Amino acid sequence: ASAVACPYTTDNYMMASVAEGILSNGGKAGGLSEAAARSIMLESASSSGGPQDFRWSGKRKRQTGGDNPNNTTLHISWRNKESSENIAGVDILQKLAPYGCNKVRLPPPRGAAADNSVNKFGFLEFESHEKAKSCLVEFTDASTGNCGMQVGAIFFHLNWGKGGTASRGETKKARLTEVEALESSSLFFSIRRKTPEITTDEFSTYLEYMRVIAEKGLEDAILDGESTSETRITAKDEPALAVEKSIVGQQNSYGFLRFASHAAASMAVQVLTGSLDGGILLQDNLEGPYKNDLSGAVLYWAPPPKKVTEKSSHKFHKKHFPSDSRKDCWFCLASPTCEQHLIVTVRDTCYVAMPKGPLDDFHSLIIPVGHDDGKVGALCGSSAGEVDEVKDQLRSFLRSKLNKEMFVFERAFQTKGGYHSHVQCIPLHLDAVKDLYSTIMKMASDLNLEFKAVESDLGLRAIVTSSEGEGYFYAEIPTLSGKPRRLICVPSADDGSSEKKRFIPLQFGREVAAACMGRKEKIHWKECVLDEKNEGALAQNFRNSFEDFLGGK
């Protein structure tokens, strides 16, 4: 090989030093500039008639957005220096929503721009690479090749953004489709407005407005065209149409709408966004004073409760107490050890009593007189009718006298010493009720348990009967409509065998209530047992108040 004359080298310069890849001075070969070294390398390969025997060390050229199928981001910028108007992302989103844009990101102004609080660039996120590409084509001027659009008084330039590289595209969180969310009955609601800042009270008002709109949409969807105000079926009459709201933590920008079933959630998201997969709220479906405030707000599917297979993340109460020495049934009235000082009232087929270690001064148990009801539970046994009647009376009593709602549950499982069915009725303040549904679903998820909605008494009996005496956990969650949301869990085997049924902890219902009340120290009844004198005083007060209520009706 021969050396090429170069003014940057001396007579002692040898091509071998370059071919051997001796690099120094920040990547320059033998003191040469990068361009000169590259030229020598190419000439060496050409003169030898063979392929290059070196690999050039340099930065890899970034793939352009148009060539990268994972890129769903466009860059937007504007140069109206004379404008002091800050751009609202919702205005841009409204303009581009028909083209598949679902998010606008406007970084806070920095540097000189920060002095005037004026953004100069931002990013647009699209549902897919193809829709982002179509948007560019739509706003490209064929005569000049420039791509841009007018929003208000400002002209925006559009181009591919840097997002969507291969690694980023693989990890980017995608919205759930309706098919992917088949096990979900909740929708995610978010307001895409950063300024002015949304307060907690404002967002709660917006979410309540969305709850009402969703319920109304469900009610309208089942009308037969001839229904009148007298025959109209509402969420108050039909729990399957009820919608609840939920705000997790102290967030002021997003929350959840909880439906009775996936079908109800599907109908609502279709009506409100025009798509089963969700999206931006349709303006035509919004009415009233909040229509403008919710412009650009979105509704998407929320993930279903996670099914965990590893150790539960929730630390359930594991404190152990000495076993009870008594072997006779606690709840049989004929039992010689029945603690009759706890009885509140006795009916024909059931009676009401306070439990040992109550969570509240009006915590009660509804207990069938007959012990044989343990085979099917109190809610489907021979005393079911009277149990429901007493349950409704207790619920009305708590609402009118104490302004509290009632959490009802029954854990109906056979035990070694036999099971005498009973229904737990726990009073809860209104601020504790709002977290009840999310708490029970979270704790159930931690145990890999699944609750199903109960639509009717007939449906409840069918589920209980099909369990063939294996047991169940039933719960009634208070709602704004007045009619409780009814849930039931019949534990199934992990592998299809009857030997490995999932277990519902003995204190599960009480632990849910204690968590909502903020009284976790009362999870186990043995931790808050009173002496017989105080127990009798509480029961007497309960008895007098309940009888006065019934007598005044």
C-alpha positions in Angstrom: 0.0 0.0 0.0 1.2 3.5 -0.7 0.7 6.6 1.4 -1.3 9.5 0.1 0.3 12.9 0.3 -1.4 15.0 2.8 -0.4 18.4 4.2 -1.4 17.3 7.7 1.2 14.5 7.8 5.0 14.2 8.0 7.2 12.1 5.8 7.3 9.5 8.5 3.5 9.0 8.2 2.6 5.4 7.4 -0.6 4.0 6.2 -0.2 1.0 8.5 -0.8 3.3 11.5 -4.2 4.1 10.2 -5.1 0.7 9.0 -4.3 -0.7 12.5 -7.0 1.7 13.9 -4.7 3.7 16.2 -7.0 6.4 17.3 -6.3 9.4 19.6 -7.1 13.0 20.2 -10.9 12.5 20.6 -11.3 10.0 17.8 -9.0 11.5 15.2 -6.6 9.1 13.5 -2.9 10.1 13.7 -3.7 13.7 14.1 -6.0 13.8 11.1 -9.5 15.3 11.0 -12.3 12.8 10.8 -13.1 13.7 7.2 -9.4 13.3 6.1 -9.1 9.9 7.9 -12.3 8.6 6.3 -11.0 9.7 2.8 -7.8 7.8 3.3 -9.6 4.7 4.5 -11.9 4.6 1.5 -8.9 5.1 -0.9 -7.1 2.2 0.8 -10.0 -0.1 0.3 -10.5 1.0 -3.3 -6.8 0.5 -4.3 -6.5 -2.9 -2.8 -9.6 -4.1 -4.7 -11.0 -5.8 -1.6 -13.5 -5.0 1.1 -12.7 -2.6 3.9 -10.8 -4.4 6.7 -11.9 -1.9 9.3 -15.1 -0.7 11.0 -15.5 3.1 11.3 -16.3 4.2 14.9 -18.9 6.9 14.9 -22.4 7.8 15.9 -25.2 5.8 14.4 -27.5 7.9 12.3 -30.8 8.2 14.0 -33.7 6.6 12.2 -36.2 9.2 10.9 -39.7 9.2 12.3 -41.3 8.4 9.0 -39.3 5.2 8.6 -39.9 4.0 12.1 -43.2 2.1 12.4 -43.1 2.4 16.2 -43.1 6.2 16.1 -46.5 7.6 16.9 -45.3 11.1 17.9 -45.3 14.4 15.9 -43.4 17.5 16.9 -45.2 20.8 16.8 -43.7 24.3 16.9 -44.6 27.9 16.2 -42.7 31.1 15.7 -45.2 33.9 16.5 -42.7 35.9 18.5 -45.1 38.9 18.6 -47.8 36.7 20.3 -47.9 36.6 24.1 -50.8 34.2 24.1 -50.0 30.8 25.7 -51.3 27.9 23.7 -53.9 25.6 25.3 -53.4 21.9 24.5 -57.1 21.3 24.4 -57.5 23.6 21.4 -54.9 21.7 19.5 -56.4 18.4 20.6 -59.8 19.4 19.3 -58.3 20.3 16.0 -56.5 17.0 15.5 -58.7 14.5 17.3 -60.5 13.5 14.0 -57.1 12.5 12.7 -56.3 10.1 15.6 -54.5 12.4 18.0 -55.2 11.4 21.6 -52.7 13.5 23.6 -51.0 16.8 23.4 -47.9 17.5 25.5 -46.7 21.1 26.0 -43.5 21.2 28.1 -43.3 24.2 30.5 -41.4 27.2 28.9 -37.7 27.3 29.6 -35.0 29.9 29.2 -36.0 33.1 27.5 -39.4 31.8 26.7 -40.1 31.3 30.4 -39.9 35.0 30.9 -43.0 35.5 28.8 -44.6 32.1 29.9 -45.1 31.3 26.2 -44.6 27.7 24.9 -42.8 27.4 21.5 -43.1 23.7 20.9 -44.9 20.5 21.9 -45.6 16.9 21.0 -48.6 15.1 19.6 -49.3 11.5 20.4 -51.4 9.5 17.9 -53.2 6.1 18.1 -50.9 4.6 15.5 -47.9 5.4 13.2 -50.3 5.3 10.2 -52.6 7.9 11.6 -49.7 10.2 12.5 -48.4 9.9 8.9 -51.9 10.5 7.5 -52.1 13.7 9.6 -48.8 15.0 8.1 -50.1 14.3 4.6 -53.4 16.1 5.3 -51.6 19.3 6.4 -48.8 19.3 3.9 -49.0 22.0 1.2 -48.4 20.3 -2.1 -47.0 23.4 -3.8 -44.4 24.2 -1.1 -44.0 21.0 0.8 -44.4 22.7 4.1 -46.5 21.0 6.7 -48.6 23.1 9.1 -52.0 24.2 10.4 -53.7 27.2 11.7 -55.2 27.3 15.2 -56.6 30.6 16.2 -54.2 33.3 15.4 -51.1 31.0 15.4 -49.7 28.9 12.6 -48.2 25.6 13.7 -45.4 23.6 12.0 -45.6 19.8 12.1 -42.9 17.2 11.7 -42.0 13.8 13.0 -40.9 13.7 16.6 -38.1 11.7 18.2 -40.4 9.3 20.0 -41.1 5.7 19.1 -37.6 4.2 18.8 -37.5 0.5 18.9 -36.8 0.2 22.6 -39.2 2.9 23.6 -41.9 1.5 21.3 -41.8 -1.9 23.1 -42.3 -0.4 26.5 -44.7 2.4 25.7 -47.9 1.9 27.7 -50.9 1.3 25.4 -54.6 1.9 26.0 -56.7 -1.2 26.6 -59.1 -2.1 23.9 -62.6 -3.4 24.7 -61.5 -6.9 23.8 -58.4 -6.7 26.1 -60.6 -5.4 28.9 -63.3 -8.1 28.9 -62.8 -8.8 32.6 -63.1 -5.1 33.5 -66.2 -3.2 34.5 -64.5 0.2 35.1 -63.6 3.2 32.9 -60.7 5.6 33.4 -61.7 9.3 33.2 -59.2 12.1 32.8 -59.3 15.8 32.1 -56.5 17.0 29.8 -56.3 20.5 31.2 -53.3 21.7 33.2 -54.2 25.4 33.4 -56.0 26.7 35.3 -55.2 24.1 37.9 -58.1 21.8 38.9 -58.9 21.7 42.6 -60.1 18.6 44.4 -63.6 19.9 44.8 -63.8 20.8 41.1 -62.7 17.4 39.9 -65.1 15.6 42.3 -67.9 17.7 40.8 -66.8 16.9 37.2 -66.6 13.2 38.1 -70.0 13.2 39.6 -71.3 14.9 36.5 -69.8 12.1 34.4 -71.4 9.5 36.7 -74.8 11.1 36.2 -74.3 11.3 32.4 -73.2 7.7 32.2 -76.3 6.5 34.2 -78.6 8.6 32.0 -76.9 7.1 28.9 -77.6 3.6 30.2 -81.2 4.4 31.1 -81.8 6.0 27.6 -80.2 3.0 25.9 -82.8 0.5 27.2 -85.8 2.6 26.4 -88.2 1.0 24.0 -89.3 4.3 22.5 -92.6 4.3 24.3 -91.5 4.7 27.9 -92.8 7.7 29.9 -91.6 9.3 33.0 -93.8 6.9 35.0 -92.6 3.7 33.3 -89.0 4.8 32.7 -86.5 2.3 34.3 -83.8 4.2 36.3 -80.7 3.2 38.1 -82.6 3.6 41.4 -84.9 0.8 40.3 -82.4 -1.4 38.6 -78.9 -1.8 40.2 -77.5 -3.1 36.9 -77.7 0.5 35.6 -76.0 2.1 38.6 -72.7 3.8 38.2 -70.3 4.7 41.0 -67.3 7.1 41.0 -63.9 6.6 42.5 -60.9 8.8 43.0 -57.7 7.1 44.0 -55.4 9.1 46.3 -55.3 12.9 46.0 -55.3 13.1 42.2 -57.2 16.0 40.7 -56.9 15.0 37.1 -58.2 11.4 36.8 -60.7 9.0 38.4 -62.8 6.0 37.7 -66.4 5.1 36.9 -67.4 1.7 38.2 -70.2 -0.2 36.5 -72.3 -3.2 37.5 -71.0 -5.2 34.6 -68.7 -5.2 31.6 -71.7 -4.9 29.3 -72.9 -1.8 31.1 -69.5 -0.2 30.8 -69.3 -1.1 27.1 -72.6 0.5 26.4 -71.6 3.7 28.3 -68.2 4.1 26.6 -69.8 3.6 23.2 -72.4 6.2 23.9 -70.1 8.8 25.4 -67.1 8.5 23.0 -68.5 6.8 19.9 -66.1 3.9 20.3 -66.1 0.7 22.2 -62.4 1.2 22.9 -63.0 4.7 24.4 -61.5 8.1 23.5 -62.3 11.7 23.7 -65.8 12.6 25.0 -68.3 13.5 22.2 -69.4 17.1 22.7 -72.9 16.3 21.6 -73.3 14.1 24.7 -72.3 16.8 27.1 -74.8 19.3 28.4 -75.1 21.8 31.2 -72.5 24.1 32.8 -69.6 21.8 32.5 -69.7 21.1 28.7 -66.8 23.5 28.0 -64.8 22.5 31.0 -64.8 18.8 29.9 -63.8 19.6 26.3 -61.0 17.2 25.4 -61.6 14.9 28.4 -61.1 11.2 27.7 -62.7 8.0 28.8 -60.8 4.7 28.4 -61.0 1.2 29.8 -59.4 0.7 33.2 -57.4 -2.5 33.8 -59.4 -5.4 35.4 -58.4 -6.5 39.0 -55.1 -8.2 38.9 -55.0 -11.9 39.4 -51.9 -12.6 41.5 -50.3 -16.0 41.8 -47.5 -15.1 44.1 -47.7 -14.3 47.7 -50.4 -11.7 48.5 -49.2 -8.1 48.7 -51.8 -7.4 51.3 -50.8 -8.3 54.8 -53.9 -9.9 56.2 -54.3 -10.1 59.9 -52.4 -13.1 61.3 -52.5 -12.6 65.0 -53.5 -15.8 66.7 -55.6 -16.2 69.8 -56.3 -19.3 72.0 -58.9 -21.6 70.6 -62.4 -21.6 72.2 -63.0 -24.4 74.6 -66.8 -24.4 74.1 -68.0 -27.0 71.7 -71.7 -26.2 71.5 -73.1 -23.8 68.9 -72.7 -20.1 69.7 -75.9 -19.1 68.0 -78.5 -21.8 68.8 -81.0 -20.2 71.2 -81.5 -23.6 72.9 -77.8 -23.8 73.7 -77.1 -23.5 77.5 -74.2 -21.1 76.8 -76.1 -18.8 74.4 -75.3 -15.2 75.6 -78.8 -13.9 75.6 -77.8 -10.5 77.0 -76.6 -9.7 73.5 -80.0 -10.3 71.8 -81.7 -7.2 70.4 -84.9 -8.7 69.0 -86.4 -12.1 68.2 -88.7 -12.9 65.2 -90.4 -16.1 64.0 -87.5 -17.6 62.1 -84.6 -15.4 62.9 -83.3 -13.0 65.6 -80.9 -10.0 65.8 -78.0 -9.9 68.3 -74.9 -7.9 68.8 -71.6 -9.7 68.2 -68.8 -10.2 70.6 -66.2 -7.4 70.1 -68.4 -5.2 67.9 -66.9 -2.7 65.4 -69.7 -0.2 66.2 -72.2 0.3 68.9 -74.9 -0.8 66.4 -73.0 -3.6 64.8 -75.5 -6.5 64.5 -75.9 -10.1 63.4 -79.1 -11.5 61.8 -79.2 -15.2 62.8 -81.7 -17.8 61.6 -83.2 -19.8 64.5 -82.7 -23.1 62.7 -79.2 -24.5 62.7 -79.8 -26.4 59.4 -79.6 -23.2 57.4 -75.8 -23.5 57.5 -76.0 -25.7 54.4 -77.1 -22.9 52.1 -76.5 -19.8 54.2 -78.9 -17.4 55.8 -79.8 -15.6 52.5 -81.1 -18.7 50.7 -82.3 -20.8 53.6 -85.8 -21.3 55.0 -85.7 -18.0 56.9 -84.4 -16.0 53.9 -87.6 -13.9 53.6 -87.6 -12.7 57.2 -83.8 -12.2 57.1 -84.3 -9.8 54.2 -87.1 -8.0 55.9 -85.1 -7.4 59.1 -82.1 -6.4 57.0 -84.1 -3.7 55.3 -85.4 -2.5 58.7 -81.9 -2.2 60.1 -80.8 -0.3 57.0 -83.6 2.2 57.4 -82.9 2.5 61.1 -79.2 3.4 60.6 -80.0 5.9 57.8 -82.7 7.8 59.7 -81.3 7.7 63.2 -77.5 7.7 62.7 -77.0 9.0 59.1 -75.0 5.9 58.4 -75.0 3.2 55.7 -74.9 -0.5 56.3 -72.3 -2.9 55.0 -73.8 -6.4 54.8 -71.8 -9.7 54.3 -72.1 -13.4 55.0 -69.2 -15.8 55.0 -71.0 -19.1 54.5 -68.5 -22.0 54.9 -68.8 -25.2 56.8 -66.3 -25.5 59.7 -65.0 -28.4 61.7 -67.5 -27.8 64.5 -70.4 -27.1 62.1 -71.7 -23.7 60.8 -74.7 -21.8 62.0 -75.4 -19.2 59.3 -75.5 -15.6 60.2 -75.4 -12.2 58.4 -73.1 -9.4 59.5 -74.5 -5.8 59.4 -71.9 -3.1 60.1 -72.8 0.6 60.2 -70.4 2.9 58.2 -70.1 6.7 58.0 -70.6 8.1 54.5 -66.9 9.0 54.1 -66.0 5.3 54.8 -68.6 4.0 52.3 -66.9 5.7 49.3 -63.8 3.5 49.7 -65.7 0.3 50.4 -66.0 -1.1 46.9 -62.4 -0.4 45.9 -61.2 -1.9 49.2 -63.0 -5.1 48.9 -62.0 -5.6 45.3 -58.3 -4.8 46.1 -58.3 -7.3 49.0 -60.0 -9.9 46.9 -57.5 -9.4 44.1 -54.6 -9.9 46.6 -56.1 -13.3 47.4 -56.8 -14.1 43.7 -60.5 -14.1 44.4 -63.2 -13.0 41.9 -66.5 -11.4 42.8 -69.5 -11.5 40.5 -72.4 -9.2 40.4 -75.8 -10.5 41.7 -78.7 -9.1 39.7 -81.6 -10.7 41.5 -82.6 -13.0 44.4 -83.2 -15.8 41.8 -79.7 -15.3 40.5 -78.3 -15.4 44.0 -80.1 -18.7 44.7 -78.8 -20.2 41.4 -75.2 -19.3 42.3 -75.5 -20.7 45.8 -77.2 -23.9 44.6 -74.5 -24.4 41.9 -71.8 -24.2 44.6 -73.1 -27.5 45.9 -72.4 -26.6 49.5 -68.8 -25.6 49.0 -69.5 -22.2 50.5 -69.5 -18.5 49.4 -68.9 -15.0 50.5 -71.7 -12.5 49.8 -71.6 -8.7 50.3 -73.9 -5.7 49.8 -72.1 -2.4 49.1 -74.2 0.8 49.7 -74.6 3.0 46.6 -75.9 6.5 45.9 -79.0 5.1 44.3 -80.2 3.6 47.6 -80.1 0.0 46.4 -76.9 -1.8 47.4 -74.6 -3.3 44.9 -74.7 -7.1 45.5 -71.5 -9.2 45.0 -70.8 -12.9 45.6 -67.6 -14.9 45.5 -67.6 -18.7 45.2 -63.9 -19.7 45.5 -62.8 -22.0 42.7 -59.8 -24.3 42.5 -56.6 -23.0 40.9 -56.1 -26.2 39.0 -59.7 -27.5 38.6 -59.5 -29.9 41.5 -61.7 -29.7 44.5 -58.8 -30.2 46.9 -57.2 -26.8 46.3 -60.0 -24.3 46.7 -58.9 -20.7 47.3 -59.5 -19.7 50.9 -61.4 -16.7 52.1 -60.0 -15.6 55.5 -62.3 -15.9 58.4 -62.0 -12.2 59.2 -62.1 -11.0 55.5 -65.4 -9.0 55.7 -64.5 -7.5 59.1 -61.0 -6.6 57.9 -62.5 -4.8 54.9 -64.9 -2.8 57.2 -62.1 -2.0 59.6 -59.8 -0.7 56.8 -62.5 1.6 55.5 -63.2 2.9 59.1 -59.5 3.5 59.7 -59.7 1.1 62.7 -57.3 -1.7 61.8 -56.7 -2.5 65.4 -60.3 -3.9 65.5 -59.8 -6.4 62.8 -60.2 -9.4 65.1 -63.2 -9.5 67.4 -61.2 -10.9 70.3 -59.1 -7.7 70.3 -62.1 -5.6 71.3 -64.2 -7.8 73.6 -66.1 -6.0 76.3 -67.0 -7.3 79.7 -70.6 -8.7 80.1 -71.8 -5.5 81.9 -70.8 -3.2 79.0 -72.0 -5.7 76.4 -75.4 -5.7 78.1 -75.6 -1.9 78.2 -74.8 -1.6 74.5 -77.3 -4.3 73.6 -80.0 -2.6 75.8 -79.4 0.7 74.1 -79.6 -0.9 70.7 -82.8 -2.7 71.7 -84.5 0.4 72.9 -83.5 2.5 69.9 -84.5 -0.1 67.4 -87.9 -0.7 69.1 -88.6 3.0 69.2 -87.8 3.3 65.5 -90.1 0.4 64.6 -92.9 1.7 66.8 -92.8 5.1 65.2 -93.0 3.9 61.7 
